Amino acid sequence: MRSLLRLWPYVRPVRVRLFGAAFVAVVASCLSLVIPLVLKWMVDGPVADRDPGGVWLGALALLLLGIAEAVLFGFRRWLVARPLAGVEADMRADLFRHLQRLPVAFHDRWASGQLLSRGTTDLMLLRMFLAFPLTFLLVNGTTVLVGFVILLAQDWTLGLVLLAPVVPLVIACSMFETRYSVVARRSQDQVGDLATVVEESVLGIRVVKGFGRHRSQAEAFRGLSVRLRGTELGKARLLGGIWGLITFVPELAIGAALVLGAVQVADGDLSAGTLVAFLSTALALRWPVDSIGFLLAMSQEAATAADRYFEVLDEAPEEDAPGAGGERPPGPRDGLRFSGVVFRYPDAPEGSAPVLDGVDLHVRPGETMALVGGTGSGKTTLTALVPRLYEATAGRITLDGRDIASLPRERLRAEVAMAFEEPTLFSASVGENVLMGAAEAPGGPGAPRGADTQETGPGQGAPDAQADPARQDALRRALDIAQAGFVDTLPQGAGTQVGEQGLSLSGGQRQRLALARAVVGRPRFLVLDDPLSALDVHTEALVESALRRVLADTTALVVAHRPSTVMLADRVALLSGGRIAAVGTHQELLRTHAEYAWLMSGADGDRGTQLTGAPAAAEDAERTAR
């Protein structure tokens, strides 16, 4: 009940229709209890008196009661259908909105299939619960109470016979709920695991086919399916057991009441009409009693679904520091500064070394700083701290003297643009994908891009570029900088749909569109994570030439793995051992720092020999850069 009561804020706006539907259903169900009373009157009256007219009158009354009951149940369904569809839509929208606001660390921990199942299967279970079990637990409970009052009023001894199974049934239902809740949770979690496998296999179909791994993927899927099948069979056994018990025990009570009532009729202590009415009432209560098993099962699955749904909503979203809501004018131009920055991933084992351990770095205003380091040195992590995709564990990062921790995230992400090493495109047009980096901020089309891009999907925060000349110009400029002229050769140009993950494009094309998205809003600060790794040398040279014009007016931090990318920078910072080991120009570091020379040379061999091989490595690196 605690889990299901949390649905009340969503149900409250439609409570009048839900309560109205429950009232209508109670009236309709109670009408079925009037039928035995009509039968009693017919048996003890017109049938006993051999009055055909009275029999036809009673039959007409039964027909009208049946029609009224059917109409009322149909009206109940009409009352709840539209409101509950709205409740489900609101809950799904809240879940999606909350997912957009959760930190990246949350998404690192959670499988996408688990989140997908919460937004689909679990919400469907909750809608079904609100539409049927919630109402009929009330309706059937009320019907049983009213029915037993009628039974006891007709003959209290027979009524007590039918009440005898109540205690064992209550105990059985309590045990059933306890066991069923565990199995229901396991089943819904396994559905999420299965969804994850399907999603990963579809998105990675090129890898699966390229390595001929379809059989192993099928085996993995089959294994999860078998586990889910076993869990579902366990649910079926529990449900079958409780349903059998709930059906069998009352049947025994009805049989005993029938025998005892027949004896009383034979002795003249009970009229035949009363016995017919009693048994008809008891049989009318069979459905409300028999339904308890699967209503409890559906309610338990809904409670589990509510737990899983609110499990995500209870996760703390990204929050700005107190007082960070107002606009803060930039201070004197100081560029981007890292001061004693320490970072450890939230799920890292306790006592493990931090990824970044006291990083001090100053990127001057208008300067382009290349960040170089070995694989796993923390370059990508450092760049992710700038727009606060992760929060620094300790230390301070400032933009023009403003601590980013005190800036509203919207304003921060309006000033900082990123291009990731792995470009992500959405199932939308080329123009929409690029213009996600230029969502309008207050001030009109020429203003810096808005930070709402993290919450707006394609087609929502980026109006059609064709409809806005300013946005069309910005789109064309960004595509030119990224050397994405291939867009003009696509079937509908910038309006061409690129498909899921942009897999209809090559890696280099996706990377160029991601770069265009980063520069389209003319950001003040630019963070590029190895943005040219998928380009051929000729395209890379053209992109670098155009990118230099952008970098001339921007404070930029560029992760670089190749000397050609390093040549875009004014200075270079070497990240090693979680710290900045050296800062200088490319040529200075080649001459003075053996590790940097080794990284830039691309030479094979053990880094332990780099001190003796530093001069040769420097020559190799300088030759490669040229």
N, C-alpha and C positions, 0 to 999 in steps of 0.2 A: 504493500500500500504506500509506503514511503516513496518508492520509486515512481509509482503511477501518479501520486499526488503532485509531483513536480510538473505534470502536464497541465495543471490548472491554468497558468498564465496564458497558454495557447487556447485552452478551451473556453476561458471566461468570455471572450467576445461573442461566442456563439452559444452561450449557456442557455439562453431563452429557448432556442430551437431544440437543443439537446434535451432540456428538461421537458419541453412540450412533447417531444417525440417519446420520451420515457412515459409520460402520463398517458399519451394515446395508446402506447403498447400495453400499459397496465390495464386500461379500460378494455382493450380488445381481448386481452388474456382472461380477464374476469368475466367477460361475456360468455366465454366457453364454459364457465362454471354455472351459468344460468341454465344451460342446456339440460343437465341432469335434473334440475328442479322442474323443468317443463315435462321431462319424461316421467317424473314421479306423478305429476298431475294427470298426465295422459293415462298412465297405468292404473292409478287408483280411481280415476274419474271415468272418462269416455270408454276406455277399454273394459273396465270392470262393469260399466253400465251398458255396454254394447251400443255406444252412441257414435256412429260414423262421422257425423258432423263435427263432434268434438275432436275426433282423431284428425280430421282434415285441418281443423283450426290449430291444433297442436303442431301438425306438420308445417303449416305456414309460419308459425312462430319460430320453429327450428330453422327454417329456410332464411327468414329475415335475420335471425341471430348470426347465422353463418356468413351471410352477405356483409352484415355490419362488421363482423370480425375481420373479414378479408379486406374490406375498404379501409378500416382503421390501420391495419398492418401496412398496407400499401402507402397510406398517408404518412405513417412513421418513417418509411424508407425515403420518401420524398423530402421530409423535413431534414434528414441528416446528411443526405448525399452531398449537396453543394457545400454546406459549411465544413464538413470534415475534409473534403478535397482542399478547401482553403487552409485548414489547420495543417495538413500535411505539407502544402506548398510553403507556408510560413516557416515551419520547422526546418524544411530543407534549405530555404533561403538563409535562415539564421545559422545553420551548420556551415554552409558554404562561406558566408560572410566571416564567421569566426575562424574558419580554416585560413582565410586570407590574412587574418591578423595574428595568427599564432607565429611564434618565432621559428626560424629555420631549424633550430635544434629539435623542435618537436617533430617536424617533418623528416628529420634524419632518423628518428627513432621509430616512426610508425610506417607500416607497409601501406601502400596506396590502396590495395585491395580491401584492407580492413576499414579504411575511411570510406571507400566506395560502398561497401556493404551497409555501413551505418546510414548513408544517405539514400539508400534504395530499399533493401530488404527490411531493415529495422523500422524505417518510417512506414513502410507498407503494413507491417505487423501492428504498429501503433494505430494507424488509421482503422484497420480491421477491428481492433479492440474497442476503439471509441464507437464504431458503428454497430457492433453486435454484442460481444461479451459484456461490455460495461452496462448497456441497456438491459440485456436479458438476465444478468445476474440480479439486477433490481426487480425486473418484471417477474422472473420465475420465483424469486424469493417471496415477493408479495403474493403471487398466485398460490404458492404452497401454503403460506400462512392463512390466506382467505379460505382456501380449500379445506384445510384442517378445521377451521372454525365451523364450516358448513358440515363437515363429517361428524364432528363432535356434537353439533346441534341435532343431527339426524339420529345418531345412536352413539353415545359416548363409549360404550364397551367396545364396539367395532372400531371406533376412532383410536382408542388406546392400542388396539392390536396393530394398526397401521403406524402408530408412533414408535413402536418398539425398535425398528431398525435405525432410528435417528442417531443414537449414541455410537454404535459401531461404524456407521457411515461417516460421521464427523471425524472420528479417529483415523479412519482409512484415508479420508480426503487430506487431513493434515500431514500424514506420512507421505502421501502421493506428492503434495506440493513441495515438500522438502527435497525429495529425490528428483522430481521433475525439473526443478529450478537449476540443479547442477547440470543435468543433461542438456537442457535448453541452452544454457550459456555455452557449453562445449560445442553444441551444434552450430550456433551462430558465429562463434569464433572460427570454426572450421570452414564455414561458408566464406568468411573473409579471407582465409588462407587460400582457398580455392580460387577466389576472384583475383588474388594477387598473382598466382601462377598463370592464369589465363591472360591477364593484362601484360605481364612480363613477356610471355611467349609471343603475344601478338606484336608488341612493340619491338621485340628483339627477333622478329621472324627472319631477318636477313642473317643474323648470327646463327640461329638454329639451323637454317637451311645450308648456310655456307659451310658449317662444320658437320653437317649430317647428324645433328643431335635430336632429330624429331622423335626417335624412339625413346631416348632417355627422358625427354620432356613429357612424352606420353606416359612413360612409366611413373614419373613424378606425379603427374596429374591423376593417374589411375590409383596410386597409393593414397593420395589425399581423398579421392572419391570413395575408396573402400573404407577409409576411416570415417568419413561423413555418413556413408551408408550404415556402418555399424552403429554409429550414434543415433541415426534416425530410427533404426530398428529397435534400439534400446528405448527411445521415446515411445515407439509404437507398442512395445511390450508393456511399459508402464501405463500408457493410456488404455490399452486393451484390458489390463488387469483391473483398473479402477472402474472402467465402464462395465465390465462383466459383473463386478461386485455390486455396483450401483443398480444394475438391472436385475440381478438375481435375488438380492435380499428383499427389495420391495415386492417382487413377484411372490415370494414366499409369504410375505405379510398379507398381500391381497388374496392369495389362495386360502390362508387361514381365516381371513375375514369372510370370504365367500362361504366356506363350510359352516362357520359359526352363524352367519346370517341366515343361511338356508335352514339350519336347525331352528332358529328363532321363528322364521316364517312358518315352518311346519308346526311349531308349538303354538302359533297364533300370537306370539309376543311382538311380531314385527310385520308390517304390511309389505306386500310384494313390491309396491311402488317405492317404498322407502329403501328396500334392498337394491332395486334397480338404480335408484338415484345415488345411493351410497357407492355402488360399484362403478357407476358412470363417472362420478366425481373422482373416485380413486384412479380410474383409468385416464381421466383428463389430467391428473397430476403426474402421470408417468413421464410425459415429455419434460416438464420442468425438473423432475428429479433425475431422469436419465441424462439430461443435458449438463448436469453439474460437472461431470468428468471432463468433457472437452471444453466447457466454458472456463473451468479452472486451468486447463492446459493452455488455452489461448491467452488467458490473463497472465499466466506465468511467463509465457513467451514474450508478451507485451512488456511485462515488468523487466525482463532481461534486456529487451530492446531499448527500453527507457534508460536502464543502467548504462548500456553501451553508448547511447546517444549523448547522455549528460556526462559520461566519462570524457568525451572530447570537449564539450562545452565548459566543463569545469577547469580545463587547462587554462592557465593564465595567459592572456594575450600580451603582445608587446605593449608596454605602457611608457608614456613619457614621464620624465621626472616632474615632481610638483613645481608649478610655476613655469612650465615649459610651453604653455599654450600660446603665449603672446608672441608677437613679432619681435625679433631682436635684430637691430641693425648690425651689419658686420663692423668689426673694429678695423683698425689699421691693417692693410693687406699684409698678412703674415704667411699666407699659403697654408699648406697642410703640415701639421707637426704631430709626431708621435713622441710621447714622453713617458719612459719607463713602462711601456705597455707589456702586460703579461696576459697570456690567454691559455686556458685549459678547457677542453671540451667538457660540457656538463656531465656527460656519461662516462668520462674517463675514470679508470680505477683510482681509488684514493691513494695518494702518495706517488702517483706517476708524474714524470717530468712534464712541465708545461710545453706546449707547442711553441709558444713565444715567451721568452724569458728576459724581459727588460729591454724592449726595442726602443731605441732613441733615433729619430730620423726627422729631418726637416726638408720638406719640398718647398722651395721658395715660390713666391707668387709668379705665375706665368712660366714656371720652370717645368720641364718634363724630366721625371726621374725614372730611370729603368731599375727594376728590382730583379736581381739575379740570385740564384741559389740552386743547390742540388735538389733532386727529387725528394719530396717529403720535408723540405726545410721550412715550410710554413708560408710560402709566398701567397698562395691563394687565400689562406686563412687571414693573413694580414690585410689583404685588399678587401675581404668581406667585412672587416671591422669598420671600414670607413662609412658605409651607408647603414651600419648597425644591423647587418644581417645576423651577426653574432655580437654579444656584448663582451667587451674586454673584461677579463677577470680583475685586473688592476691596471693602474696607470691612467693616462689621459691622452685623448686625441682631440686636436683643435683644428677648426677651419677659420682662418683669419682671426685667430684669437678666441673664437667661441668654442667652448667645450661641446662636442657633439652630443654628450649625454644630457645636456641641458636644452638641446634644440628639439622642437617638435619633429617627429619623424617625417611628417609631410614636407616640412620646409627643408630638412636635411636632404631628403631624397629628391627634392626639386632642384637642389644645387649640385648633387653628385650623380653622375651617370656612370653605368657600368656596362662593359661588354665581357661576357664570361667566356672561358676557354671552350666550354661545351655549349654551342648556341642552341637556344630553345625557341622554336617557332610554334605558333598555335594554328589550329585549323581555321584559318581566316585568309583574307587576301594579303598579298605582299604589302600593299599600302597600309592596311590596318596593323600588321605586325611591326612595321617600321614606326608608324605614328604612335604606337604605344609609348614611345620615349618622348613624345611631345604633347601629352595631354595638357590642355590649356589650364593655366593658373590664372588667378585674378590679374587682370591687366590685359587680357586679350590674346590674340594669336601670337604676338611677338614676345609675350612674357615667357619666363623659364617654364620648363615642363613641370607638370604637377606631379605630386607624389602619389596621387590616387592610382597610378598604374598598377600598384600591387593589389588593388581591389577591383579593378575593372578588367573584364575580359575583353577579348577581341570583339569588335562590333559594338562595344558599349561606351568606352571612354574615348574612342578615336573615330570621330565622324568621317564620312567619306571624303577623302582628299579632293575629289573632283568638285565637291560642293563648296569648297573654301579655297580661294586662290592663294591665300597666305600659307595654308597648310600644304597645298600642292607645290608651292615654291620650296617650302622647307623639305618636303619629301624628295623633290628632284635634287636639291643641293646635297642631301644626305646620301642619296644613291650615287651621285657623282663622286663624292669623297670616298665612298667605299668601293668605287670602281664596279658598281653593280649594274653595268649597262646591259647585262643579260636579261634584266627585267623587261626591257623593250621588246625582246624576242619572244616573250611568253604569250600565250594565246590572247589573254585580255590585259596584257601589260601589268601595271601595278594592281589591277583588280583581279588578277589570277589567284584562285584559291590554291594554297600550297599544300593542303592536306595535313593529316595528323603528324605532329613532330617535324613537319617540313621535309619528310623523307622523300618527297618527289623531287627534291633538289639535291645537288651534290653537297659534300661537306664544305667545300670552299664557297659555294653560293650561300649556304646557310650562314657561314661565318661573316660574309660580307653584309648580309642583311642585318645580322646582330650588331655589327659595327655601325651600320647606318642608323639603327635604332638608338645607339648610344650617343651619336653626335647630332641627331636631328633637332634636339631641343636647345642647342648651343649652351651646354652646361658650363658652369664656372669651374667645376672640378670634374675630372675625368679619370676613371679607373679602368684600365684595360688589362685583362688577364690573358696574355699571350694571344692577341686577337688575330694574328696572321698565320697561325701554325698550319692551316689547311690550304694555304694558297701556293700556287706555283711561283717560281722566282720572278717571272715577268710581271704577273699580276701584283705580287707583293711589292715590287718596285714602284708600280703605278699607285698603289694604295698608300705607300709610305710618302710618296711625293705629295699626294693630295692631303694626307693626314698632317703633314708638317704645317700646313696653313691653319688647320684647326688648333693644333697644339701650341701655335705661336700666341694665341689669346687665352689659353686654358692652363690651369695648374693640373698636371697629369702625373699619375703613377702607373707605370706600364710594366707588367710582368714580362720578362723576356727570357727566351731560351736560346736565341740565335743572335750572332753578332749583327746581322742586318737589322733586327729589331732594336738592338741596343743603340745603333747609330741614330735612331730617332731622338734619343735622349740628350739632354744637356749634361746630366751627370748620372752615375750609376751607383747603386747601393748593393752590396753583397750581403745576403742573409745566410748566416751559418750558425748552427748550434742554438737557434732560437734568438740570436742577437744580430745586430748590424755589425759585421766584421770590418767593413771598410766602405768608404764613400769617396768617389773621385770621378774623373773622366775615364772614358773607356781606355784611352792610351795610358793614363797614369796607373790604373789598376792592372793593366797587362804587364807593365814593367815592374810593379812593386808587390803584387799579390799573386802568389803561386796558385792558390785555389781558384781564383777568378780566371787566370790564364788557362788553367786546366779545363774549366767549365766551358770557356769560349772556344777552345781548340777542338772540342769534340773528340779528343784523343781517347784511345782505349787504354786500359791498364789500371793499375792500382793507384788510388789517390795518394797513397803513402809515398810514392816516388815523385810526387809533383814538385817538390822543392828542387830536386836535381834537374827535373825536366822543365822548369819554369821558363827559361829563355826560349827554348824551342817551341813550347806551347804558345808563348806570346807571339812568336813569329807566325805560327799556324793561324792563330786567331786573327791577327791583323791582316793576314793574306785573305782569310775567309771574309772578313768584313769588307775588304776592298772589292 
